[in-house]
Amino acid sequence: MKKTLYGVVLLLLIPIIGLAQAKLTKNKQALLASIAKHEPKLIEISDAIWANAEVAFEEQKSYKLLADYARENGFTVTENIGGIPTAFTATYGSGSPVISILGEFDALPGLSQKTVPTKDPLEEGGAGHGCGHNLFGTASLGAAIAVKELIAAGKIKGTVKFIGTPAEEKFFGKLWMIEAGAWDGVDVNVSWHPGANTEADVQTTLALVDFKVEFFGQAAHASADPWNGRSASDALELYTTGINYYREHIQPTVRIHYHIQDGGQVVNVVPDYSRLWVRVRNTTTEGMLPVYEQVKKMAEGAAIMANVDYKISLISGIREVLVNRAGGQIMQDNLELLGPIEYTGEEEAFGKKIQEATGKPLVGMDSKISPLRETLEHPGGGSTDVGDVSWVVPNINLSVTVAPKDTPWHSWAVVACGGMSIGHKGMIHATKALSFTMLDLFEDSKKVEAIKAEFKNRKGNFQYKALIPDGPPPVGAN
């Protein structure tokens, strides 16, 4: 009778400990043990990167934290990839398969924030991790280390390669790293991104191009002899007006942004110089390029009307993500194996305060594992230089919850969550899902072959070329 009762109790406990977790292989159990061992250090590194909050191409402290921990764990580190001082690779193992994993670590300007659920900067005007990249690079390195330990123990064979990629928010550092061969010889690349939900990401992104427009006129006294001046500011205003009228006549999938960087310095001088940063996006590169060409022509028109000279300089451009559903399904299976993130009452309350402060419904955190979604033709949303990586090597994407549902991204609210336990939990969950997926690729060559076959089919005869200007990357351009 006692044995029967004991068995009933065990059956009742299985849902609590997680039926999916009971199906873990020995190697996946070993990955979890490795991640648990490194978890305190991973959180320490993430929090240090969060506190450093270094922007594009200036991530000296942040990249060093990751590179040093990779070396400490037996990786061979190669720095200054593509002429970028903060770009690096960390490699362990030999032979096939070669599985790479991305790690970003740059912050956004102007988003400094304490770990509190109301807007409260740590440093007024300072940078902050409003996209969660302090979590991104650290989780990916944690996954690479866990896989490396299985290779070192002789449980699996092949090569794991962590690729530290700076300047994703501005300039798109991966473009120069691709040109330098950082993904040469890689069979499959794995990536993730912090989000407000958890899913195997099989959606594409928007292609974009960034360029700078400068106008050069003639300075003069704005009251005494304005007729002797040719206003670069007039040209700038005419140009932005033209862009805004053009919006009526483009596809609804197109986005055009601009940032006026210099519109003149003082009110009593006809300005002889103006400058703005322009960005054009669309769901495909092929759909984006004609809009880019038209917007460039409009700069010439504005210069003619204002009787000034002009110059257009390409900064960089990125492609949309090439989706790989075979890889997405493997990631989906591992998310279902792990189950959702669980939150404390304090964390749920923190999330709802974030939602209250940003005018969102007070629904708290969302980490449920939904079924794998259909890939949409026009998903909208943002852009990433992971898109370019996905056209040179098959890529698997993941999103993991690090902030409450509907949180405005690139905002103080994401910074607040990324430096405390909500962000930490999402980071460690990503580490587990990434390492499980990488392990599946090391253990099953047929999965690698299926991913590569889909990549080849979707890519077709396309030959990749980075949309960047001649010369070195714009390190120091901030």
N, C-alpha and C positions, 0 to 999 in steps of 0.2 A: 504493500500500500504506500509506504514511504517512497519507494523507488518510482512508483507511478506518479505520485504527487510532485516529486522532484522533476520528472520529465515534463509534466504540464507546466511547471514554473519556468523551465528552460525554454519551452516553446513560446511562452508569453514574453520572455525576455528578448527573443531573437529580433522582433521589430525594433526594440529599444537600442540594441547594439548595432543594428543595421544589417538586414539580410544581405544586401549587396556586399558589405564589407567581409562577410563570411566567405565570399567567393574569391578573395584575393589569393593570387599565386604567391609562392615563396619570394620570388623576385620583387613583386610589388610590395609585399610586407617589408622586404629589405629597404626598398625606397622610402617607405614611411618611417622606418627606424632612422635612416640617414637624415631625413628632413627634420625629424624631431630632435636629433642630436645637434643639427646646425641651426635650428630655429632661433635660439636666443641671439646668435651672432648675426643671422640674417635680419632680424628686427633691428639690431643695433646699427647695422650698415644702412638699412633703409631710413632709419630715423636721422642718421648723420647726413645722408644725401638730402633728405627733407629739410634739414636745418641749413645746409649749405646753399641750396636753391640757386644753382648756377645756370645761366642761360646759354644759348647756342654757342658752341665752340669755346666756351669759357669754363667747361666742367672739369677743371684740373683736380680738385679735391674729390669730386664724385667718382670720376673714372678710376682714380688711384685706389679708392676704397675697394672697388670691385676687382680691379686687376691684381691688387696685392692679395686679396682673399683667394683668388683663383690660383696664384702662385703658391700660396700657403697650402693649398690642397692638391698640389702636384701637377697643375696645368703648365704647359709651355705658353708663355705670353709674348705676343708680338705687338709692338706699339707703333703709333704714327702711321696708321693705314691710310693710304690715299693722300698723304700730306696733311692729315688732320691729327694734331698732337693728342687729342683725347679719344681717338678711335683706336680700338685694339681687338685682337682675337686671343682666345685662350683655348688651347687644344690638348686633348688627351687621347691616347690609344693609337691604333694603326689599322689600316685596311678598311674594308667596306663592311657595313654601310657607313657613310659619313653623314651624320645628322647634326645640323647646326640649330642654334637657338638664339633669338635676338634679345638684346637688352638695351633699353633706352634709359637715359638718366638726366635729361635736360629739363629745366624749369621754364616758367613763363614770367615775363616782367610784370611788375605791378600787382601781384597777387599775394603778397605776404599776408600771413594769417596765423593766429594762434589756434591751438586745438580746442576751440570752444565753438558752440553752435550758433553764434551770432558774429557778424562781421567785426573783426577786431585785429588789425594788422600787428604783426610782430615788429615790423620795421616799415614805417610809412613810405610807400612807393617802392618797397623792395620786391624781389621776385618770390614766387611760390610755386609749389608743384600742383598746379590746377588741372593737370592731366594724369597725375598719379605715377609719373615716371620714376620717382624714388622707389616705388613698389615694383615697377615693371622690370628694371634691370636686375634688382635683387632677387626676385622670384625666379627669373630665368637662370641666374647663376646658381641658385639653390638646386634647381632641377638638373642642371649640367653636372654639379658636384655629386648628386645622388646617383646619377647614371654612371659617372666616372668611377665611383666606388664599386659598382657592379662589374665594370670592365676590369678594374684592378684585382678584383677577387676571382676573376676567371669565369664569371657567371654568364657573361655575354661578350661578343667580339665586335670590334669596329672602332670608329672614331667619333668622339663627341666634340663639338666646336661651339663655344660661346663667342658671340660676336657683339662687342660693345659698340653701340652706334649712337654718336652724339648728334645734336642739332636737328632733331626731328621736327621741332616746333617752328623752326626758321632755318632756311637754307637747304635742309634735307641732306644731311651728311651721308646717308647711305648711297647716294648717287655716285659720289667720288669713290666710295669704298667698293662699289660694284666695278667701276672702271679699274680699280687697283687689283681686282681678282679675289676679293674676300670670300666669295661664294664659289669659286672655281673648285670643281671636284665634289661639291656637296650633292648628296642624293635627295634629301628632303630638308626643308627649313621649317622650324616650329616657332610660333610667335604668340603673344597674347596682348591684351590691353585692359587696363582697369576700366570698369564700367559701373553702371547702376543695375545691371542684371548679369546672370551667369548663363552662358550659352556657347556651344560650338559655333563659331562665327563663319557662316557661309554666305555672307553678303559682300558685294563689292563696295567700292568707295568712289569718290569723285576724282577725276583727273584735274590737274590745275597747272597753271603757269604763272610765275612771278616775274615781274619786270619793273624797272625803274624808269620814270620819265622825268627829264630835266628840261627846263626852259631857260634861255639866256637872253636877256634884254639889255636895256641901257638905263642906268640910274639917273635920277634927276630930282630936284626939289619938288615935292608933291603939291606945293601951292605957288611958289614963285615962278617956276617954269616947267610945269608938267608936260608941255608940248615937246620938250627936249628929251623926254623919257620914253622908253618902250617897255611896258610892264610885263615882266615874267609872271607876275601874279594874275594879270588879266588872262594870259594864256592858260594858266592852271584852271581858273574858274570856267573859262570857255570849254576846256577839255572835260572837266567833271560834269558840266551841264550836258555836253554831248553824250557822255556815257549814260547819264540818267535818262535822257530821251530815248537812247538806244534800247533801254530795258523793255520797252513796249514791243519791240520787234525781234526778240530772241525767244528761243524755246524756253518753256518754264523750268526745264532742268538746268539751265545756265545760271551761274552766280557770278557777279562781278563785284569785287570789293576794291576800295582804295583807301590809302592812308596818306594824308598830306603831311609831309615831313618838314617842308620849309615853304612857307607862303609869303616870305618877307619878314623883316626884323622890326621895323618901326613904322609908325603911321605917316610920318612926314617925308618919307623917301619913296619914290617910285622904285619898286624892287627890280633889280636886274637879274635875280635868280629865284627859281622855285623848283620844288622837287616833290614828287609823290610816288608811292609804292602802289602798284596795281596788281591785282590777282584775278584771273579768269578761271572758272571751273565748269566742268560738265561731266556727265556720267561716263563718257569715253574720251580718250585723247583725240580720236579722230573727230569727234563732235566739238571738242574744245578749241582745236587749232584754228578753224575759220573765224571764230569769234575773236580770238587773240589777234589774228591778222587785221580784222576790221577795227578793233580798238586801237591798234598801233597806227593805222591810217588816220584816225581821228586826232591823234596828237599832232600830225602834220597840219591838219586843217586848223587846229587851234593856234598853232604857231603862225600860220599865214594871217589869220584874222588879227592877231595881236602884233604882227610885224616883229617877231622875235625868232631866234633860232631854237632848235630842240635836239634832244638826244635820247634814244631809247637803249637801255642796257638790259639784256636778259640776266636774271638772277638764277633761276632754276625752274624746272618743271617736273611734275611727277605723274605717273600713270595710275589708272584705277587698279584695284586689286583683281588679280586673276584667281577666281574661286577654284578650290579643289574640294569637291564634295566627298570623294573617297577618303581623304584625310579628315574632313569634317566629321564623318561618321565614326571614325576611330576615336576622335576627341569626344564625341557625343557619348559613346559607350563608356568611356572612362569617367565622364561627369556623372553618369547614372550610377556607376559603380561607387563613386565617392559619396553621392547624395548631396543635399544642400548644406550651406553654411548655417550654423546655429548661432543665435545671438542672445546675449543676456538682456534682462529687462532694462538695464542702464544703457546698453547700446541701442536698443529700440527707441528709448526715450530721446537719446542724443539725435538719432536719425529724424525723429518727428519734429524736434526743435529746429533742425536744419530745414526741413520742409516748411515749417511755419515761417521761418525767417526769409525764405525765398518764395513764399506765396504758393506753395504746392499742397495737394491733399495730404493729410497726416496719416499716411498708410505705412510708414516705417520702411524696413529693409525688404528687398526682394532678391532672394537667392535660390528660388525654386528652379528645378531643372526641367525646362520645357522640351518638347520634342524638337528634333532637327527641323528648322524652317525651310521652306522653299526659297530658292535664290531669286530675289526680285531683280527685274530688269533695270528699274530706276529707284534705287534705295534712298537717294538723298544722303544727308549727313555730311561728314567731313572727308578729309583726305589724309593720306599718309605715304611716306616714302617706302613703307613695306610693300606698297603696290609695285614699285620697280623691282624689288626683290622677287616678287611672285611671278615676274615675267622672265627671270633668269634661272629660277629653281622652283620646284613645287613647294607650296607654302600651306601650312595648316594654321588657322587662326582660332583664338579663344578670347572670350570676354568673361571677366569675373567681377562680381559685385564688390566694390570698395566704398560705396557711398549710397545713401538712401534713394529710393525710386524717384525719378523725375528731377534729380539734382541738376541744376545748370552746370554744364561742363565748362572747363576753363574759367572757373570761378573760385572765390574764396572758400566756398562750401566743400569743394573737393579737397582743397588744401587742408582744411580742418580735419576731415576724416582720414586723410592719408598719413597723418602723424600720430594716430592713436589706434586703439584696438580694432575698430571696424576695418581700417585699412590693413592692419597686420593680419587679420583673419583672412581677408581676401587674398593677400599676397601668398600666404602659406597654402591656401586652397589652390591657387594657380600653380604653385610649385609642384603640388601633388599631381594635378591633372596633366601638366606639361611632362613631368617625368614618366608618368604612366604611359602617355602617348608615345614618347620617345622609346621607351622600353619595348612597346609593341612593334615598333619599326625595327629595332635591333633583333628581336626574336623571330620575326616573320617576314622573310624576304618577299613573299607574295603580296603582302600589304604595300611594301615599298614599290614593287612593280606596278600594282594597280594605281597608286598615286602618280607615278611617273607616266603611265599610259594616259591617264586623264589629262595631265599637264600637257603632254605632247599633242593630244587631240584638240584641246581648247586653244593652245597657242598657235597651232597650224604652222604656216611658213613665216610667221613674224620674226624679224631679226631685231633684237633690242639695241637701242642706242639711247644713252642718257641725254636728257634735255638740259644741258648745262653749257655755260660759255667756255671758251678756250681758256686755258690757264689753270692755276691752282684754285682750291676751294677758298671762299671768302673768309678765311680765319681772321679775326680781328675787326670784321666789318661792323660789329655792333656799335 
